[in-house]
């Protein structure tokens, strides 16, 4: 068997190893990997990336030309190609023997390239007339993000549960008053040590149809992605923690106030914070007058926090529990940062897309 040498380290001999059951040659010095004809396709097909019969060459983007690196297998020089359009990562191919050289820090990107390609196609969709009409009429944003792997059972359960609870008291003033009296969060009662369960129960109550519709829309839009990356049990836990945390902060900032507070807004604001940390590559549409624009979560939630909460709290302080929104968002950011490493470790495509090397059309 002829010896193979690293095209980057030159005199460093490649060593045979096995990865996902595939034989490949790696350089112990730089960590790069050499895939001979067909090996990379077999590897990609075995990774959970949505493509069981991969053809790596169809995934390649622009060709950047011939390099000075020699093929480990034959006398030819390698040619550099961009990995996918809209993704600033390169691999090197031999045009004679169809071998592929992948650097150490790019291997996971190559493994998941089919899913990355699908994700970028979704993220880079252009704004349509349909989305403009929807946002103009409903005043709600349109989301561009990854499609979840599985049906978001917890998100839909929360949506249905909130709706059923609301319908249970919405058509009777007496029933509504009784429910709010016993289950809404009131700082004065909590300061006196009374009705300590209300920071949780208030999360499932709403003051009117538009209050309910607005909260449930945002839960529907961003909840599916968060449930997908966290798993159902963890997602439900952070949702409840976000709601309770938002209520506690609201009570602390409105100490001894007799005014009741209800709504899932605090819990959903916590989801906003987590979404911002983990899905920086997503887009949410913002409409200024008649102009619709895709914004990153950072910009979208910054506008929401400043305009809809901080400034609104100063200019029109009545009727909305702004501190529940701000507190929930702070709780979500805290949870997002603390779980970021875990989320990225268990969701490699989410981690890869958070890399600034990929390009999103906004």
Secondary structure, 3 states (H helix, E strand, C coil): CCCCECCCCCCCECEEEEECCEEEEECCCCCCEEECCCHHHHHHHHCCCCCCCCCHHHHEEEEEEEEEEECCCCCCEEEEEEECCCECCEEEEECCCCCEEECHHHHHHHHCHHHHHHHHHHHCCCCCHHHHHHHHHHCCCCEECCCCCCCCHHHHHHHHHHHHHHHHHCCCHHHHHHHHHHHCEEHHHHHCCCCCCHHHHHHHCCCCHHHHHHHHHHHHHHHHHHHHHHCHHHHHHHHHHHHHHHHHHHHHHCCCCCCEECCCHHHHHHHHHHHHHHCCCCEEEEEECCEEEEEEHHHHHHHHHHHHHHHHHHHCCCCCCHHHHHHHHHHHHHHHHHHHHHHHHHCHHHHHHCCCCECCCC
